[in-house]
Amino acid sequence: MSARLHFRAPLALRPSGRRSAARARGRRGFSLVELMVAMMLLTVGVLGLAAVSAYAVRQDGTATRASTATLVAQSRMEWLRARRCASIASSSSPIQTNGVTESWTVTNVGTKTVTVAGTFTYKARRGQNRTIQETTTITCVP
């Protein structure tokens, strides 16, 4: 038995022409450089996606707290509107509701009108306080 040895000449020493071009097109696989570039692009994309995801989670928490404060403010104003004018009074001290500190001041504008100014404070991210101020005028029905 005789063993045949195959020797491939380096690319620079191979003859040019149609046969070598066809052979080069028929090659399969990736070079190490192409693989490393692809891995770097994939890594940058995944890291960018992770950063955007973390930012979205933070913003979602902030929006939830702001939404809760707005709902507490709206609920308190509706509660005050539903009461008779004679029983509407300013808050004596701040009240804590669902993580929102609320207080309100009642001012008599006339014999048939009352103005209520509410202040609603909640904690935003990093412990910063945010305040929502809402004012409503209530017409008294005899």
N, C-alpha and C positions, 0 to 999 in steps of 0.2 A: 504494500500500500504506500502510495506516495501522498504526502500532505502538500497541499497547495498553499502557498503564502500569498496573501493579497496585500498589496502595497498601494496606498492612495497618496498621490503627490499632494503637497500643500497647495492651497487654492491659487497662490501666485504662480506656481509652476504648471498648473493644468492648462491644457490647450483651450483657447477660447473658441466659441462657435455655437452652433445650434445644439449640438449634443450636450455640451457642458451646461448650457443655460437650461435645457430641459431637465437635466439631472439636478441642478440647484433648486429648481422649482419643485421638484418632487421630494425634497427633504422635508422631514417632519420634525416638530419639536421647537423648543425655545432656547435661546442662549441664556446664560446666567445673568447677563446684564439686563435683558428684556424681563426676566423674571423678577429681578430686584426692583426695577422701575415700576412694574405692575404692583408689587407688594407695597412700595412706598405710596403710590397713588391710593391704593386700597386703605392703607393705614391713615392717611390724611383724611380721607372721606369718612371713615368710621369715627375718628376723633372729632371731626367737625359735627357729625351727627350726635355724638354724646354731649358735646357742649351745648348744642341747640336744645337737646332734650332736657338737660339740667335747667337751662334758662326758662323753658316752658313750664316746668314743674314749679319753679319759684314764682313765676307770674301767675300761675293758676292759684296758688295759695294766697297771694296778695289780692287777686280778684275775688276770691271766696270771702275773705275778711271784709272787703269793701262792700260786697253784695249783702253780707249779713248786717253790716252797720246801716246800710240803706233800708233794708227791710225792717230793722228795729225802729228807725226813724219814722218810716211810713206807718208802721203799726201804732207807734205812740201818738202820732198826730191824728190818726183815725180814731183812736181811743178817746182822745180829748174832744174831737168833733162830735162824737156820739153822746157826750155828757151834756147835761143842762148847763147853761152859762153860769148859774149861781154856784154850781159845784166845781167849776174849773178853777184851779189855783196853781200857783207856781210850785215847783218842786222845792222841798225844804233842804234836801241834800241830794247829791248825785246818786243815781240808781245804776246798778250793774246788771245788764241783761245780755246773755250770750256773748260775753267778752266785750260788750260795748257799754261805755259809761255815758249815761244820758241825764240831762237836766233841761228844764224849760222854765221860761218866764212868761207870765200872763200879764197883759196890759189892757185895761179897759179903754177903748177908743171912744165909745159913746155909750148910750144907754142900751143899745141893741147890738153892739159889735165888740168883740174881744179879739185881740191879737196875741198869738202864741209864738214865741221864738224858742226853738229847741237847738241844743248843742249836743252832738253825738260824737264821742271820741273813741277810736279803736286803735289797736296796735298794728302797725304795718310791719313789714319785715325789718329785721335788725333792731327791733324795739322802738322804732320811730312812732310817735303818735300822729294820727291823722284825724282831722275834725270835719264833720259834716254839719252845716248849719241850715236849718229849715225854718221858715216862717209861714204861718198860715193865719188867715182872718176868718173868724167864726161869726156868723150872723145868728143872733139869739132869737129864737122863736118863742113868743109868749105862751 
